């Protein structure tokens, strides 16, 4: 009697795990990320992974400026010690 209950519990856990795996894979597929099961439904020409060499990546990164264009942001300097708070 007990073994049949344990069997149903394991069966329920397996079903929940399978449902979770399918659901998470479906969410990844809808976001456009790599999907293991639902990638079958994507046309072959739709996904293109561009292979770049390390040299190309470094050259593209060095061509971008490291700062924002425009005037620098100047914040007022507040002195932590004001004359009113200094001991006499």
Buried (B, 14 or more C-beta within 10 A) or exposed (E): EEEEEEEEEEEEEEEEEEEEEEEEBEEBBEEEEEBEEBEEEEEEEEEEEEEEEEEEEEEEEEEEEEEEEEEEEEEEEEEEEEEEEEEE
